[in-house]
C-alpha cells in the first residue's frame, strides 16, 4: 500500500563546551557555524531531491510483481529483481549524504532499507510514478538515521573523535593486558589526557541517548563501554574541573549527583549501584536517563 514517509526534524544542538583560550573559542565558533551549515544543507537536500532518470523499466517490473501471488516463489523472485534494479538509486542517494561524519557503507545500507520499504509500500494501482515515491521515502530513511545517530547536544569535534577511538582502544588493551584497562591506560594508548577520556565517555551519552548501556562495539559480551573501564581513581570533585558540565551538576539533587558519580566516575554497574542504594536496577536506569535528559535540557538553556 502507498504510505507517506514522515521526515523528522533535525536536532537543534547546543554547545556545552566553553574554553578560556580565544583561539580555541574562535575554532569552536567556526566549527559550530560549519556544522550549522551542514545541518541546513542536509535539510535542503532532503526537501528538494534532484530528478532521477534511467529507470523507465521499473514500471514493467512492478507489473510483473503485481501479477504474481504474494508469498509465492515467483513473487519473491520478482520482488528481488525489482529491488536489485533500484539499488543504484539507493546508493546514489546515500552518496548525497556522505561526508557528514557517517560511513558511506552505513548510509548505503540505510538507503537500501528505505528502498525495500518503498518497494513494499508502493501501490501500482494509484497510477503514480515509483521514483516520485521512492526518492523521498529513501531520503526520509537516511534523514531518520542522522536523527537517531547524531549527538543530542553540541560536542566539540575533538571530543567526538576521542569517543570514537575509545572503543577500539579498550578492545586492544583488554587483549594485551588480560583485563579491563583504566582510563589512564586508555589515555596513554590514545596519547591524550586522562580527563579527555573521561569527558569523552560522558559526552558519549549524548550520542544515541536512549541506549545508555549499549554494548561495547567489537565485544561479544553484554558489557557496556563504561562497564569495560577498570577502577577509576578520580573522585567527584574532578567533575567540577570539566568546564562543560561544571555549571550543570550544581543544580542536580544529591541522589542524582551521587548516582551519576557512581556510574561514570567509580565505574560501577547499574546492578552494583542498585545493591548499594537498596533500590532496583530499573529504578537506577530511570534515574540515570532522567538525569542525563535534565543535563541536556540545562545545557540547551545555557
C-alpha positions in Angstrom: 0.0 0.0 0.0 1.1 3.5 -0.7 2.2 5.3 2.5 3.6 8.6 3.4 7.1 9.0 5.0 7.2 11.4 7.8 10.6 13.1 7.9 11.6 14.1 11.4 13.2 17.4 12.0 16.9 17.6 12.8 18.0 18.2 16.4 18.9 21.7 17.3 22.2 21.0 19.0 23.7 23.3 21.7 27.4 23.7 22.6 28.1 22.9 26.2 31.9 23.2 25.9 33.5 26.5 26.5 37.2 27.3 26.7 39.2 30.2 28.0 41.5 30.3 25.0 40.5 32.9 22.4 42.0 30.8 19.6 40.2 27.7 20.8 36.9 29.7 21.2 37.2 31.0 17.7 37.9 27.5 16.5 34.8 26.2 18.2 32.7 29.0 16.8 33.9 28.2 13.3 33.2 24.6 13.9 29.7 25.4 15.2 29.0 27.5 12.1 30.2 24.8 9.8 28.0 22.2 11.5 25.0 24.5 11.3 25.6 25.0 7.6 25.9 21.2 7.2 22.6 20.8 9.0 20.9 23.3 6.8 22.4 21.7 3.7 21.1 18.3 4.9 17.6 19.7 5.2 17.7 21.4 1.9 18.9 18.3 0.1 16.2 16.2 1.8 13.4 18.6 0.9 14.4 19.1 -2.7 15.7 15.8 -4.2 17.0 16.1 -7.7 15.2 14.4 -10.6 16.4 10.8 -11.3 16.2 9.2 -14.7 17.1 5.9 -16.3 14.6 3.7 -14.6 11.9 3.5 -17.3 11.8 -0.3 -17.0 10.7 -0.2 -13.3 7.0 0.1 -14.2 7.2 -3.2 -16.1 8.9 -4.8 -13.2 6.2 -3.7 -10.9 3.6 -5.1 -13.3 5.4 -8.4 -13.2 5.4 -8.3 -9.4 1.7 -7.5 -9.3 0.9 -10.5 -11.5 2.4 -12.9 -9.0 0.8 -14.4 -5.9 2.1 -12.8 -2.6 4.2 -15.4 -0.7 5.0 -17.5 -3.8 8.5 -18.2 -5.1 7.6 -16.2 -8.3 6.6 -13.2 -6.1 9.9 -13.3 -4.2 11.9 -13.6 -7.4 10.1 -10.6 -9.0 10.5 -8.6 -5.8 14.2 -9.3 -5.6 14.7 -8.3 -9.2 12.9 -5.0 -8.6 14.9 -4.2 -5.6 18.2 -5.1 -7.2 17.3 -3.0 -10.2 16.9 0.1 -8.0 19.9 -0.4 -5.7 21.9 2.1 -7.7 19.2 4.7 -6.9 19.6 4.0 -3.2 23.4 4.2 -3.4 23.1 7.5 -5.4 21.0 9.0 -2.6 23.4 7.7 0.1 26.3 9.5 -1.7 24.4 12.8 -1.4 24.7 12.4 2.4 28.3 11.2 2.6 31.0 13.4 4.1 28.8 14.2 7.2 30.7 12.0 9.7 28.9 8.8 9.0 30.5 5.9 7.0 29.2 5.6 3.4 28.7 1.8 3.9 26.3 2.6 6.7 24.4 5.2 4.7 24.2 2.8 1.8 22.6 0.1 4.0 20.1 2.6 5.4 19.2 3.9 2.0 18.7 0.3 0.7 16.4 -0.4 3.7 14.4 2.7 2.6 14.3 1.3 -0.9 12.8 -2.0 0.3 10.2 -0.1 2.3 9.4 1.9 -0.9 9.0 -1.2 -3.0 6.8 -3.0 -0.4 4.6 0.1 0.2 4.2 1.3 -3.4 0.7 0.9 -4.8 0.9 0.5 -8.6 -2.9 0.8 -8.9 -2.7 4.5 -7.9 -1.0 5.3 -11.2 1.8 7.4 -9.7 5.4 7.2 -10.7 7.5 4.9 -8.4 10.6 7.2 -8.4 8.5 10.1 -7.1 7.5 7.9 -4.2 10.8 6.1 -3.7 13.2 9.1 -3.6 11.6 10.9 -0.7 11.0 7.6 1.1 14.7 6.6 0.9 15.8 10.1 1.8 13.5 10.1 4.8 15.0 6.8 6.0 18.5 8.3 5.7 17.4 11.5 7.5 16.0 9.5 10.4 19.3 7.7 10.6 21.0 11.0 11.1 18.5 12.0 13.7 18.9 8.8 15.6 22.7 8.6 15.2 23.9 12.2 15.9 24.7 13.9 19.2 21.9 15.1 21.4 23.9 18.1 22.5 26.7 20.1 20.8 30.0 18.4 21.4 33.4 19.6 20.2 34.8 17.7 17.3 37.9 16.7 19.2 35.8 15.0 21.9 33.7 13.2 19.3 36.9 11.8 17.7 38.2 10.7 21.1 34.9 9.0 21.9 35.0 7.1 18.6 38.6 5.9 19.3 38.0 4.7 22.8 36.1 1.5 21.8 38.9 0.2 19.7 41.5 1.1 22.3 39.6 -0.7 25.1 39.5 -3.9 23.0 43.2 -3.7 22.1 44.2 -3.0 25.7 42.0 -5.7 27.1 43.6 -8.3 24.9 47.1 -7.0 25.7 46.7 -6.6 29.4 44.3 -9.5 30.1 42.0 -7.3 32.0 39.9 -4.1 31.5 42.1 -1.0 31.1 41.8 2.0 33.3 41.0 5.5 32.0 44.7 6.4 32.4 45.8 3.4 30.4 43.3 4.3 27.6 44.5 7.8 27.6 48.1 6.6 27.3 47.1 4.4 24.4 45.4 7.3 22.6 48.1 9.8 23.6 45.6 12.1 25.2 44.9 13.5 28.7 43.0 11.1 31.1 40.5 13.9 31.7 39.8 14.0 27.9 39.0 10.2 28.0 36.5 10.6 30.9 35.0 13.7 29.3 34.6 11.8 26.0 32.8 8.9 27.8 30.4 11.4 29.5 29.8 13.2 26.2 29.2 9.8 24.5 26.0 9.5 26.4 24.7 12.4 24.3 25.1 10.0 21.3 22.0 7.8 21.0 20.9 8.8 24.5 18.2 6.1 24.7 20.9 3.4 24.8 22.8 4.4 27.9 24.1 0.9 28.4 24.6 -0.1 24.8 27.1 -3.0 24.3 30.7 -2.1 23.6 31.5 -2.2 19.9 33.5 -5.2 18.9 32.7 -7.2 22.0 30.8 -10.5 22.3 29.7 -9.8 25.9 26.8 -7.7 27.0 29.1 -5.2 28.9 28.7 -1.6 28.1 31.6 0.7 27.2 31.6 2.2 30.7 31.4 -1.3 32.3 34.7 -2.2 30.5 36.7 0.5 32.2 38.8 -0.6 35.1 38.9 1.0 38.5 38.8 4.8 38.3 40.8 6.8 40.8 39.2 10.1 40.2 36.8 11.5 42.8 33.7 13.5 42.3 35.4 16.8 42.8 37.1 16.3 39.5 33.8 16.7 37.8 33.9 20.4 38.6 37.1 20.7 36.6 35.2 19.8 33.5 34.1 23.2 32.2 31.4 21.6 30.0 29.4 20.2 33.0 30.5 22.2 36.0 27.6 24.7 36.0 25.1 22.0 35.4 26.0 19.5 38.1 25.4 22.0 40.9 21.7 22.1 40.0 21.2 18.3 40.5 19.7 16.8 43.6 22.1 15.0 45.9 20.9 11.5 45.0 21.0 12.1 41.2 24.5 13.6 41.5 25.6 10.6 43.6 24.3 8.0 41.2 25.9 9.9 38.3 29.2 9.8 40.2 29.0 6.1 40.9 28.1 5.2 37.3 30.6 7.4 35.4 33.4 8.0 37.8 33.5 5.0 40.1 33.0 2.5 37.2 30.0 0.9 39.0 27.4 -1.0 37.0 23.7 -0.2 37.5 23.3 -3.5 39.4 26.1 -2.6 41.8 24.6 0.9 42.3 21.1 -0.6 43.0 22.6 -3.0 45.5 24.4 -0.3 47.4 21.5 2.1 47.5 18.9 -0.6 48.2 16.8 0.1 45.1 16.1 -1.8 41.9 18.3 -1.8 38.8 15.4 -0.5 36.8 15.0 2.4 39.2 18.7 3.3 38.8 18.3 3.1 35.0 15.3 5.5 35.1 17.2 7.9 37.4 20.2 8.0 35.1 18.1 8.5 32.0 16.2 11.3 33.7 19.4 13.0 35.0 21.1 12.9 31.6 18.0 14.3 30.0 18.0 17.1 32.6 21.6 17.9 32.0 20.9 18.1 28.2 18.0 20.4 28.9 20.0 22.6 31.2 22.9 22.8 28.6 20.4 23.8 25.9 19.1 26.6 28.1 22.6 28.0 28.5 
